[in-house]
């Protein structure tokens, strides 16, 4: 698997301060606009989204994902197929 966090993201989505289901809903909308092969970097501080709903969504769609914990927040990288 490619090291997604080492690549320049196509888009950065800041959902800090948002709780479920908003990070997932906003991520889905952003991914719709992303070109194939594009990488979205999501800044998230909602544990349920970062550790459960976003990874589960990406894996169900066959999208590569990396989740990096940074203090009280996460950086989540998803690549659109």
HTML snippet that shows the backbone in 3Dmol.js (N, CA, C, O; Angstrom):
<script src="https://3Dmol.org/build/3Dmol-min.js"></script>
<div id="view" style="width:600px;height:400px;position:relative"></div>
<script>
const pdb = `
ATOM      1  N   UNK A   1       0.846  -1.186   0.000  1.00  0.00           N
ATOM      2  CA  UNK A   1       0.000   0.000   0.000  1.00  0.00           C
ATOM      3  C   UNK A   1       0.890   1.248   0.000  1.00  0.00           C
ATOM      4  O   UNK A   1       1.913   1.306   0.682  1.00  0.00           O
ATOM      5  N   UNK A   2       0.477   2.212  -0.764  1.00  0.00           N
ATOM      6  CA  UNK A   2       1.232   3.470  -0.838  1.00  0.00           C
ATOM      7  C   UNK A   2       1.147   4.220   0.491  1.00  0.00           C
ATOM      8  O   UNK A   2       0.163   4.101   1.220  1.00  0.00           O
ATOM      9  N   UNK A   3       2.176   4.982   0.791  1.00  0.00           N
ATOM     10  CA  UNK A   3       2.188   5.801   1.995  1.00  0.00           C
ATOM     11  C   UNK A   3       1.430   7.091   1.686  1.00  0.00           C
ATOM     12  O   UNK A   3       2.011   8.055   1.189  1.00  0.00           O
ATOM     13  N   UNK A   4       0.145   7.101   1.980  1.00  0.00           N
ATOM     14  CA  UNK A   4      -0.709   8.226   1.604  1.00  0.00           C
ATOM     15  C   UNK A   4      -0.294   9.524   2.273  1.00  0.00           C
ATOM     16  O   UNK A   4      -0.345  10.586   1.652  1.00  0.00           O
ATOM     17  N   UNK A   5       0.118   9.451   3.537  1.00  0.00           N
ATOM     18  CA  UNK A   5       0.447  10.680   4.265  1.00  0.00           C
ATOM     19  C   UNK A   5       1.707  11.342   3.735  1.00  0.00           C
ATOM     20  O   UNK A   5       1.946  12.519   4.008  1.00  0.00           O
ATOM     21  N   UNK A   6       2.526  10.601   2.977  1.00  0.00           N
ATOM     22  CA  UNK A   6       3.748  11.169   2.412  1.00  0.00           C
ATOM     23  C   UNK A   6       3.467  11.923   1.109  1.00  0.00           C
ATOM     24  O   UNK A   6       4.335  12.631   0.599  1.00  0.00           O
ATOM     25  N   UNK A   7       2.266  11.771   0.581  1.00  0.00           N
ATOM     26  CA  UNK A   7       1.909  12.421  -0.676  1.00  0.00           C
ATOM     27  C   UNK A   7       1.153  13.723  -0.401  1.00  0.00           C
ATOM     28  O   UNK A   7       0.558  13.902   0.662  1.00  0.00           O
ATOM     29  N   UNK A   8       1.192  14.609  -1.367  1.00  0.00           N
ATOM     30  CA  UNK A   8       0.471  15.877  -1.237  1.00  0.00           C
ATOM     31  C   UNK A   8      -1.015  15.620  -1.470  1.00  0.00           C
ATOM     32  O   UNK A   8      -1.399  15.116  -2.526  1.00  0.00           O
ATOM     33  N   UNK A   9      -1.860  15.965  -0.482  1.00  0.00           N
ATOM     34  CA  UNK A   9      -3.293  15.725  -0.669  1.00  0.00           C
ATOM     35  C   UNK A   9      -3.887  16.642  -1.736  1.00  0.00           C
ATOM     36  O   UNK A   9      -3.452  17.780  -1.914  1.00  0.00           O
ATOM     37  N   UNK A  10      -4.889  16.123  -2.439  1.00  0.00           N
ATOM     38  CA  UNK A  10      -5.615  16.899  -3.431  1.00  0.00           C
ATOM     39  C   UNK A  10      -6.487  17.937  -2.737  1.00  0.00           C
ATOM     40  O   UNK A  10      -6.673  19.049  -3.231  1.00  0.00           O
ATOM     41  N   UNK A  11      -7.019  17.547  -1.575  1.00  0.00           N
ATOM     42  CA  UNK A  11      -7.897  18.436  -0.815  1.00  0.00           C
ATOM     43  C   UNK A  11      -7.702  18.185   0.670  1.00  0.00           C
ATOM     44  O   UNK A  11      -7.401  17.065   1.083  1.00  0.00           O
ATOM     45  N   UNK A  12      -7.875  19.232   1.474  1.00  0.00           N
ATOM     46  CA  UNK A  12      -7.850  19.115   2.930  1.00  0.00           C
ATOM     47  C   UNK A  12      -9.236  19.484   3.442  1.00  0.00           C
ATOM     48  O   UNK A  12      -9.767  20.546   3.120  1.00  0.00           O
ATOM     49  N   UNK A  13      -9.810  18.598   4.241  1.00  0.00           N
ATOM     50  CA  UNK A  13     -11.139  18.811   4.801  1.00  0.00           C
ATOM     51  C   UNK A  13     -10.999  18.943   6.314  1.00  0.00           C
ATOM     52  O   UNK A  13     -10.566  18.006   6.985  1.00  0.00           O
ATOM     53  N   UNK A  14     -11.358  20.089   6.842  1.00  0.00           N
ATOM     54  CA  UNK A  14     -11.269  20.358   8.276  1.00  0.00           C
ATOM     55  C   UNK A  14     -12.642  20.160   8.908  1.00  0.00           C
ATOM     56  O   UNK A  14     -13.557  20.958   8.701  1.00  0.00           O
ATOM     57  N   UNK A  15     -12.772  19.079   9.687  1.00  0.00           N
ATOM     58  CA  UNK A  15     -14.030  18.821  10.388  1.00  0.00           C
ATOM     59  C   UNK A  15     -13.805  18.880  11.910  1.00  0.00           C
ATOM     60  O   UNK A  15     -14.537  18.260  12.682  1.00  0.00           O
ATOM     61  N   UNK A  16     -12.790  19.629  12.316  1.00  0.00           N
ATOM     62  CA  UNK A  16     -12.518  19.787  13.744  1.00  0.00           C
ATOM     63  C   UNK A  16     -13.717  20.443  14.419  1.00  0.00           C
ATOM     64  O   UNK A  16     -14.274  21.413  13.905  1.00  0.00           O
ATOM     65  N   UNK A  17     -14.107  19.912  15.564  1.00  0.00           N
ATOM     66  CA  UNK A  17     -15.256  20.444  16.282  1.00  0.00           C
ATOM     67  C   UNK A  17     -16.583  19.852  15.848  1.00  0.00           C
ATOM     68  O   UNK A  17     -17.612  20.118  16.468  1.00  0.00           O
ATOM     69  N   UNK A  18     -16.574  19.054  14.791  1.00  0.00           N
ATOM     70  CA  UNK A  18     -17.811  18.422  14.308  1.00  0.00           C
ATOM     71  C   UNK A  18     -17.901  17.012  14.885  1.00  0.00           C
ATOM     72  O   UNK A  18     -16.885  16.331  15.025  1.00  0.00           O
ATOM     73  N   UNK A  19     -19.101  16.578  15.216  1.00  0.00           N
ATOM     74  CA  UNK A  19     -19.299  15.227  15.735  1.00  0.00           C
ATOM     75  C   UNK A  19     -20.127  14.419  14.738  1.00  0.00           C
ATOM     76  O   UNK A  19     -20.720  14.971  13.811  1.00  0.00           O
ATOM     77  N   UNK A  20     -20.156  13.109  14.944  1.00  0.00           N
ATOM     78  CA  UNK A  20     -20.914  12.216  14.063  1.00  0.00           C
ATOM     79  C   UNK A  20     -22.344  12.722  13.931  1.00  0.00           C
ATOM     80  O   UNK A  20     -22.941  13.155  14.917  1.00  0.00           O
ATOM     81  N   UNK A  21     -22.887  12.673  12.751  1.00  0.00           N
ATOM     82  CA  UNK A  21     -22.388  12.066  11.526  1.00  0.00           C
ATOM     83  C   UNK A  21     -21.700  13.050  10.571  1.00  0.00           C
ATOM     84  O   UNK A  21     -21.357  12.677   9.449  1.00  0.00           O
ATOM     85  N   UNK A  22     -21.495  14.291  11.000  1.00  0.00           N
ATOM     86  CA  UNK A  22     -21.004  15.321  10.076  1.00  0.00           C
ATOM     87  C   UNK A  22     -19.647  15.014   9.423  1.00  0.00           C
ATOM     88  O   UNK A  22     -19.513  15.239   8.220  1.00  0.00           O
ATOM     89  N   UNK A  23     -18.642  14.517  10.142  1.00  0.00           N
ATOM     90  CA  UNK A  23     -17.382  14.219   9.448  1.00  0.00           C
ATOM     91  C   UNK A  23     -17.564  13.231   8.293  1.00  0.00           C
ATOM     92  O   UNK A  23     -16.963  13.399   7.232  1.00  0.00           O
ATOM     93  N   UNK A  24     -18.390  12.207   8.496  1.00  0.00           N
ATOM     94  CA  UNK A  24     -18.623  11.227   7.434  1.00  0.00           C
ATOM     95  C   UNK A  24     -19.405  11.841   6.281  1.00  0.00           C
ATOM     96  O   UNK A  24     -19.058  11.630   5.119  1.00  0.00           O
ATOM     97  N   UNK A  25     -20.445  12.590   6.581  1.00  0.00           N
ATOM     98  CA  UNK A  25     -21.267  13.216   5.538  1.00  0.00           C
ATOM     99  C   UNK A  25     -20.417  14.181   4.702  1.00  0.00           C
ATOM    100  O   UNK A  25     -20.478  14.159   3.473  1.00  0.00           O
ATOM    101  N   UNK A  26     -19.631  15.021   5.367  1.00  0.00           N
ATOM    102  CA  UNK A  26     -18.795  15.993   4.647  1.00  0.00           C
ATOM    103  C   UNK A  26     -17.687  15.298   3.851  1.00  0.00           C
ATOM    104  O   UNK A  26     -17.309  15.760   2.774  1.00  0.00           O
ATOM    105  N   UNK A  27     -17.172  14.192   4.382  1.00  0.00           N
ATOM    106  CA  UNK A  27     -16.147  13.427   3.656  1.00  0.00           C
ATOM    107  C   UNK A  27     -16.734  12.824   2.384  1.00  0.00           C
ATOM    108  O   UNK A  27     -16.115  12.885   1.322  1.00  0.00           O
ATOM    109  N   UNK A  28     -17.923  12.245   2.489  1.00  0.00           N
ATOM    110  CA  UNK A  28     -18.568  11.664   1.298  1.00  0.00           C
ATOM    111  C   UNK A  28     -18.776  12.726   0.220  1.00  0.00           C
ATOM    112  O   UNK A  28     -18.525  12.472  -0.958  1.00  0.00           O
ATOM    113  N   UNK A  29     -19.236  13.915   0.619  1.00  0.00           N
ATOM    114  CA  UNK A  29     -19.458  14.999  -0.356  1.00  0.00           C
ATOM    115  C   UNK A  29     -18.145  15.432  -1.005  1.00  0.00           C
ATOM    116  O   UNK A  29     -18.090  15.664  -2.212  1.00  0.00           O
ATOM    117  N   UNK A  30     -17.088  15.538  -0.194  1.00  0.00           N
ATOM    118  CA  UNK A  30     -15.788  15.957  -0.737  1.00  0.00           C
ATOM    119  C   UNK A  30     -15.229  14.901  -1.678  1.00  0.00           C
ATOM    120  O   UNK A  30     -14.628  15.239  -2.698  1.00  0.00           O
ATOM    121  N   UNK A  31     -15.419  13.626  -1.349  1.00  0.00           N
ATOM    122  CA  UNK A  31     -14.914  12.550  -2.212  1.00  0.00           C
ATOM    123  C   UNK A  31     -15.626  12.528  -3.557  1.00  0.00           C
ATOM    124  O   UNK A  31     -15.021  12.165  -4.566  1.00  0.00           O
ATOM    125  N   UNK A  32     -16.894  12.908  -3.591  1.00  0.00           N
ATOM    126  CA  UNK A  32     -17.630  12.948  -4.859  1.00  0.00           C
ATOM    127  C   UNK A  32     -16.965  13.903  -5.844  1.00  0.00           C
ATOM    128  O   UNK A  32     -16.955  13.642  -7.047  1.00  0.00           O
ATOM    129  N   UNK A  33     -16.411  15.003  -5.347  1.00  0.00           N
ATOM    130  CA  UNK A  33     -15.796  16.021  -6.201  1.00  0.00           C
ATOM    131  C   UNK A  33     -14.332  15.718  -6.527  1.00  0.00           C
ATOM    132  O   UNK A  33     -13.756  16.315  -7.437  1.00  0.00           O
ATOM    133  N   UNK A  34     -13.740  14.792  -5.782  1.00  0.00           N
ATOM    134  CA  UNK A  34     -12.320  14.484  -5.954  1.00  0.00           C
ATOM    135  C   UNK A  34     -12.095  13.673  -7.229  1.00  0.00           C
ATOM    136  O   UNK A  34     -12.888  12.782  -7.536  1.00  0.00           O
ATOM    137  N   UNK A  35     -11.025  13.967  -7.978  1.00  0.00           N
ATOM    138  CA  UNK A  35     -10.739  13.151  -9.162  1.00  0.00           C
ATOM    139  C   UNK A  35     -10.262  11.766  -8.754  1.00  0.00           C
ATOM    140  O   UNK A  35      -9.788  11.571  -7.635  1.00  0.00           O
ATOM    141  N   UNK A  36     -10.389  10.813  -9.657  1.00  0.00           N
ATOM    142  CA  UNK A  36      -9.916   9.458  -9.400  1.00  0.00           C
ATOM    143  C   UNK A  36      -8.415   9.492  -9.078  1.00  0.00           C
ATOM    144  O   UNK A  36      -7.644  10.143  -9.783  1.00  0.00           O
ATOM    145  N   UNK A  37      -8.013   8.805  -8.034  1.00  0.00           N
ATOM    146  CA  UNK A  37      -6.616   8.802  -7.611  1.00  0.00           C
ATOM    147  C   UNK A  37      -6.276   9.921  -6.642  1.00  0.00           C
ATOM    148  O   UNK A  37      -5.187   9.944  -6.070  1.00  0.00           O
ATOM    149  N   UNK A  38      -7.213  10.854  -6.457  1.00  0.00           N
ATOM    150  CA  UNK A  38      -6.988  11.981  -5.554  1.00  0.00           C
ATOM    151  C   UNK A  38      -6.970  11.539  -4.096  1.00  0.00           C
ATOM    152  O   UNK A  38      -7.567  10.525  -3.733  1.00  0.00           O
ATOM    153  N   UNK A  39      -6.287  12.301  -3.282  1.00  0.00           N
ATOM    154  CA  UNK A  39      -6.177  12.000  -1.852  1.00  0.00           C
ATOM    155  C   UNK A  39      -6.791  13.146  -1.062  1.00  0.00           C
ATOM    156  O   UNK A  39      -6.497  14.318  -1.299  1.00  0.00           O
ATOM    157  N   UNK A  40      -7.650  12.781  -0.119  1.00  0.00           N
ATOM    158  CA  UNK A  40      -8.231  13.768   0.771  1.00  0.00           C
ATOM    159  C   UNK A  40      -7.611  13.583   2.157  1.00  0.00           C
ATOM    160  O   UNK A  40      -7.491  12.465   2.658  1.00  0.00           O
ATOM    161  N   UNK A  41      -7.225  14.698   2.755  1.00  0.00           N
ATOM    162  CA  UNK A  41      -6.697  14.705   4.121  1.00  0.00           C
ATOM    163  C   UNK A  41      -7.782  15.304   4.997  1.00  0.00           C
ATOM    164  O   UNK A  41      -8.204  16.440   4.783  1.00  0.00           O
ATOM    165  N   UNK A  42      -8.233  14.541   5.984  1.00  0.00           N
ATOM    166  CA  UNK A  42      -9.313  14.982   6.862  1.00  0.00           C
ATOM    167  C   UNK A  42      -8.729  15.273   8.238  1.00  0.00           C
ATOM    168  O   UNK A  42      -8.059  14.424   8.826  1.00  0.00           O
ATOM    169  N   UNK A  43      -8.983  16.469   8.746  1.00  0.00           N
ATOM    170  CA  UNK A  43      -8.569  16.848  10.095  1.00  0.00           C
ATOM    171  C   UNK A  43      -9.782  16.659  10.992  1.00  0.00           C
ATOM    172  O   UNK A  43     -10.801  17.325  10.806  1.00  0.00           O
ATOM    173  N   UNK A  44      -9.683  15.758  11.964  1.00  0.00           N
ATOM    174  CA  UNK A  44     -10.846  15.347  12.738  1.00  0.00           C
ATOM    175  C   UNK A  44     -10.480  15.197  14.211  1.00  0.00           C
ATOM    176  O   UNK A  44      -9.400  14.708  14.542  1.00  0.00           O
ATOM    177  N   UNK A  45     -11.386  15.621  15.094  1.00  0.00           N
ATOM    178  CA  UNK A  45     -11.153  15.423  16.529  1.00  0.00           C
ATOM    179  C   UNK A  45     -12.301  14.653  17.188  1.00  0.00           C
ATOM    180  O   UNK A  45     -12.449  14.672  18.410  1.00  0.00           O
ATOM    181  N   UNK A  46     -13.098  13.987  16.381  1.00  0.00           N
ATOM    182  CA  UNK A  46     -14.192  13.158  16.891  1.00  0.00           C
ATOM    183  C   UNK A  46     -13.740  11.694  16.875  1.00  0.00           C
ATOM    184  O   UNK A  46     -13.613  11.100  15.805  1.00  0.00           O
ATOM    185  N   UNK A  47     -13.495  11.105  18.062  1.00  0.00           N
ATOM    186  CA  UNK A  47     -12.989   9.731  18.103  1.00  0.00           C
ATOM    187  C   UNK A  47     -13.854   8.720  17.354  1.00  0.00           C
ATOM    188  O   UNK A  47     -13.324   7.845  16.669  1.00  0.00           O
ATOM    189  N   UNK A  48     -15.170   8.826  17.474  1.00  0.00           N
ATOM    190  CA  UNK A  48     -16.050   7.862  16.803  1.00  0.00           C
ATOM    191  C   UNK A  48     -15.883   7.924  15.285  1.00  0.00           C
ATOM    192  O   UNK A  48     -15.918   6.892  14.614  1.00  0.00           O
ATOM    193  N   UNK A  49     -15.703   9.109  14.750  1.00  0.00           N
ATOM    194  CA  UNK A  49     -15.513   9.256  13.303  1.00  0.00           C
ATOM    195  C   UNK A  49     -14.139   8.754  12.878  1.00  0.00           C
ATOM    196  O   UNK A  49     -14.017   7.990  11.921  1.00  0.00           O
ATOM    197  N   UNK A  50     -13.109   9.188  13.594  1.00  0.00           N
ATOM    198  CA  UNK A  50     -11.733   8.860  13.207  1.00  0.00           C
ATOM    199  C   UNK A  50     -11.402   7.386  13.367  1.00  0.00           C
ATOM    200  O   UNK A  50     -10.655   6.820  12.569  1.00  0.00           O
ATOM    201  N   UNK A  51     -11.959   6.765  14.402  1.00  0.00           N
ATOM    202  CA  UNK A  51     -11.593   5.384  14.700  1.00  0.00           C
ATOM    203  C   UNK A  51     -12.610   4.367  14.209  1.00  0.00           C
ATOM    204  O   UNK A  51     -12.327   3.169  14.203  1.00  0.00           O
ATOM    205  N   UNK A  52     -13.785   4.818  13.799  1.00  0.00           N
ATOM    206  CA  UNK A  52     -14.821   3.855  13.417  1.00  0.00           C
ATOM    207  C   UNK A  52     -15.477   4.174  12.078  1.00  0.00           C
ATOM    208  O   UNK A  52     -15.262   3.456  11.101  1.00  0.00           O
ATOM    209  N   UNK A  53     -16.276   5.246  12.017  1.00  0.00           N
ATOM    210  CA  UNK A  53     -17.114   5.444  10.828  1.00  0.00           C
ATOM    211  C   UNK A  53     -16.327   5.747   9.554  1.00  0.00           C
ATOM    212  O   UNK A  53     -16.642   5.202   8.497  1.00  0.00           O
ATOM    213  N   UNK A  54     -15.310   6.604   9.634  1.00  0.00           N
ATOM    214  CA  UNK A  54     -14.535   6.912   8.424  1.00  0.00           C
ATOM    215  C   UNK A  54     -13.725   5.705   7.931  1.00  0.00           C
ATOM    216  O   UNK A  54     -13.766   5.408   6.737  1.00  0.00           O
ATOM    217  N   UNK A  55     -12.983   4.992   8.810  1.00  0.00           N
ATOM    218  CA  UNK A  55     -12.281   3.799   8.321  1.00  0.00           C
ATOM    219  C   UNK A  55     -13.233   2.734   7.771  1.00  0.00           C
ATOM    220  O   UNK A  55     -12.948   2.109   6.750  1.00  0.00           O
ATOM    221  N   UNK A  56     -14.365   2.529   8.452  1.00  0.00           N
ATOM    222  CA  UNK A  56     -15.316   1.520   7.983  1.00  0.00           C
ATOM    223  C   UNK A  56     -15.876   1.896   6.608  1.00  0.00           C
ATOM    224  O   UNK A  56     -16.023   1.040   5.736  1.00  0.00           O
ATOM    225  N   UNK A  57     -16.189   3.187   6.425  1.00  0.00           N
ATOM    226  CA  UNK A  57     -16.701   3.647   5.136  1.00  0.00           C
ATOM    227  C   UNK A  57     -15.665   3.421   4.031  1.00  0.00           C
ATOM    228  O   UNK A  57     -15.982   2.848   2.989  1.00  0.00           O
ATOM    229  N   UNK A  58     -14.433   3.871   4.261  1.00  0.00           N
ATOM    230  CA  UNK A  58     -13.382   3.745   3.240  1.00  0.00           C
ATOM    231  C   UNK A  58     -13.137   2.284   2.881  1.00  0.00           C
ATOM    232  O   UNK A  58     -13.025   1.938   1.705  1.00  0.00           O
ATOM    233  N   UNK A  59     -13.055   1.429   3.899  1.00  0.00           N
ATOM    234  CA  UNK A  59     -12.802   0.011   3.634  1.00  0.00           C
ATOM    235  C   UNK A  59     -13.961  -0.636   2.882  1.00  0.00           C
ATOM    236  O   UNK A  59     -13.738  -1.500   2.034  1.00  0.00           O
ATOM    237  N   UNK A  60     -15.190  -0.231   3.180  1.00  0.00           N
ATOM    238  CA  UNK A  60     -16.347  -0.809   2.487  1.00  0.00           C
ATOM    239  C   UNK A  60     -16.357  -0.432   1.012  1.00  0.00           C
ATOM    240  O   UNK A  60     -16.906  -1.160   0.186  1.00  0.00           O
ATOM    241  N   UNK A  61     -15.747   0.716   0.678  1.00  0.00           N
ATOM    242  CA  UNK A  61     -15.679   1.174  -0.709  1.00  0.00           C
ATOM    243  C   UNK A  61     -14.366   0.773  -1.388  1.00  0.00           C
ATOM    244  O   UNK A  61     -14.145   1.104  -2.553  1.00  0.00           O
ATOM    245  N   UNK A  62     -13.498   0.063  -0.667  1.00  0.00           N
ATOM    246  CA  UNK A  62     -12.223  -0.368  -1.243  1.00  0.00           C
ATOM    247  C   UNK A  62     -11.227   0.770  -1.415  1.00  0.00           C
ATOM    248  O   UNK A  62     -10.348   0.704  -2.274  1.00  0.00           O
ATOM    249  N   UNK A  63     -11.362   1.814  -0.600  1.00  0.00           N
ATOM    250  CA  UNK A  63     -10.455   2.959  -0.697  1.00  0.00           C
ATOM    251  C   UNK A  63      -9.312   2.808   0.303  1.00  0.00           C
ATOM    252  O   UNK A  63      -9.551   2.512   1.473  1.00  0.00           O
ATOM    253  N   UNK A  64      -8.069   3.010  -0.145  1.00  0.00           N
ATOM    254  CA  UNK A  64      -6.960   3.002   0.802  1.00  0.00           C
ATOM    255  C   UNK A  64      -7.131   4.118   1.828  1.00  0.00           C
ATOM    256  O   UNK A  64      -7.538   5.229   1.486  1.00  0.00           O
ATOM    257  N   UNK A  65      -6.817   3.815   3.082  1.00  0.00           N
ATOM    258  CA  UNK A  65      -6.962   4.799   4.153  1.00  0.00           C
ATOM    259  C   UNK A  65      -5.804   4.671   5.129  1.00  0.00           C
ATOM    260  O   UNK A  65      -5.323   3.572   5.406  1.00  0.00           O
ATOM    261  N   UNK A  66      -5.366   5.811   5.646  1.00  0.00           N
ATOM    262  CA  UNK A  66      -4.393   5.858   6.730  1.00  0.00           C
ATOM    263  C   UNK A  66      -4.919   6.811   7.782  1.00  0.00           C
ATOM    264  O   UNK A  66      -5.375   7.910   7.468  1.00  0.00           O
ATOM    265  N   UNK A  67      -4.852   6.380   9.043  1.00  0.00           N
ATOM    266  CA  UNK A  67      -5.312   7.197  10.163  1.00  0.00           C
ATOM    267  C   UNK A  67      -4.114   7.462  11.066  1.00  0.00           C
ATOM    268  O   UNK A  67      -3.481   6.527  11.556  1.00  0.00           O
ATOM    269  N   UNK A  68      -3.803   8.738  11.286  1.00  0.00           N
ATOM    270  CA  UNK A  68      -2.656   9.132  12.095  1.00  0.00           C
ATOM    271  C   UNK A  68      -3.145   9.961  13.277  1.00  0.00           C
ATOM    272  O   UNK A  68      -3.718  11.036  13.099  1.00  0.00           O
ATOM    273  N   UNK A  69      -2.910   9.448  14.497  1.00  0.00           N
ATOM    274  CA  UNK A  69      -3.301  10.186  15.712  1.00  0.00           C
ATOM    275  C   UNK A  69      -2.244  11.234  16.001  1.00  0.00           C
ATOM    276  O   UNK A  69      -1.046  10.951  15.973  1.00  0.00           O
ATOM    277  N   UNK A  70      -2.697  12.445  16.277  1.00  0.00           N
ATOM    278  CA  UNK A  70      -1.784  13.547  16.561  1.00  0.00           C
ATOM    279  C   UNK A  70      -2.344  14.341  17.741  1.00  0.00           C
ATOM    280  O   UNK A  70      -3.160  15.244  17.555  1.00  0.00           O
ATOM    281  N   UNK A  71      -1.906  14.002  18.954  1.00  0.00           N
ATOM    282  CA  UNK A  71      -2.447  14.678  20.138  1.00  0.00           C
ATOM    283  C   UNK A  71      -3.901  14.297  20.346  1.00  0.00           C
ATOM    284  O   UNK A  71      -4.230  13.117  20.466  1.00  0.00           O
ATOM    285  N   UNK A  72      -4.775  15.302  20.388  1.00  0.00           N
ATOM    286  CA  UNK A  72      -6.205  15.066  20.597  1.00  0.00           C
ATOM    287  C   UNK A  72      -6.989  14.997  19.295  1.00  0.00           C
ATOM    288  O   UNK A  72      -8.220  15.008  19.311  1.00  0.00           O
ATOM    289  N   UNK A  73      -6.291  14.928  18.175  1.00  0.00           N
ATOM    290  CA  UNK A  73      -6.988  14.875  16.893  1.00  0.00           C
ATOM    291  C   UNK A  73      -6.333  13.834  15.991  1.00  0.00           C
ATOM    292  O   UNK A  73      -5.342  13.201  16.355  1.00  0.00           O
ATOM    293  N   UNK A  74      -6.911  13.678  14.815  1.00  0.00           N
ATOM    294  CA  UNK A  74      -6.426  12.707  13.844  1.00  0.00           C
ATOM    295  C   UNK A  74      -6.282  13.376  12.491  1.00  0.00           C
ATOM    296  O   UNK A  74      -6.994  14.323  12.159  1.00  0.00           O
ATOM    297  N   UNK A  75      -5.338  12.852  11.722  1.00  0.00           N
ATOM    298  CA  UNK A  75      -5.234  13.146  10.296  1.00  0.00           C
ATOM    299  C   UNK A  75      -5.600  11.860   9.587  1.00  0.00           C
ATOM    300  O   UNK A  75      -4.987  10.818   9.816  1.00  0.00           O
ATOM    301  N   UNK A  76      -6.589  11.933   8.736  1.00  0.00           N
ATOM    302  CA  UNK A  76      -7.074  10.761   8.033  1.00  0.00           C
ATOM    303  C   UNK A  76      -6.878  10.985   6.542  1.00  0.00           C
ATOM    304  O   UNK A  76      -7.320  11.994   5.991  1.00  0.00           O
ATOM    305  N   UNK A  77      -6.221  10.052   5.905  1.00  0.00           N
ATOM    306  CA  UNK A  77      -5.929  10.146   4.477  1.00  0.00           C
ATOM    307  C   UNK A  77      -6.706   9.056   3.759  1.00  0.00           C
ATOM    308  O   UNK A  77      -6.586   7.878   4.093  1.00  0.00           O
ATOM    309  N   UNK A  78      -7.502   9.448   2.773  1.00  0.00           N
ATOM    310  CA  UNK A  78      -8.274   8.506   1.973  1.00  0.00           C
ATOM    311  C   UNK A  78      -7.985   8.795   0.504  1.00  0.00           C
ATOM    312  O   UNK A  78      -8.003   9.945   0.064  1.00  0.00           O
ATOM    313  N   UNK A  79      -7.719   7.726  -0.241  1.00  0.00           N
ATOM    314  CA  UNK A  79      -7.479   7.885  -1.684  1.00  0.00           C
ATOM    315  C   UNK A  79      -8.684   7.346  -2.453  1.00  0.00           C
ATOM    316  O   UNK A  79      -9.140   6.223  -2.236  1.00  0.00           O
ATOM    317  N   UNK A  80      -9.179   8.184  -3.355  1.00  0.00           N
ATOM    318  CA  UNK A  80     -10.312   7.781  -4.191  1.00  0.00           C
ATOM    319  C   UNK A  80      -9.810   6.882  -5.300  1.00  0.00           C
ATOM    320  O   UNK A  80      -8.837   7.210  -5.978  1.00  0.00           O
ATOM    321  N   UNK A  81     -10.470   5.743  -5.490  1.00  0.00           N
ATOM    322  CA  UNK A  81     -10.013   4.810  -6.546  1.00  0.00           C
ATOM    323  C   UNK A  81     -10.207   5.366  -7.953  1.00  0.00           C
ATOM    324  O   UNK A  81      -9.872   4.699  -8.932  1.00  0.00           O
TER     325      UNK A  81
END
`;
const viewer = $3Dmol.createViewer("view");
viewer.addModel(pdb, "pdb");
viewer.setStyle({}, {cartoon: {color: "spectrum"}});
viewer.zoomTo();
viewer.render();
</script>
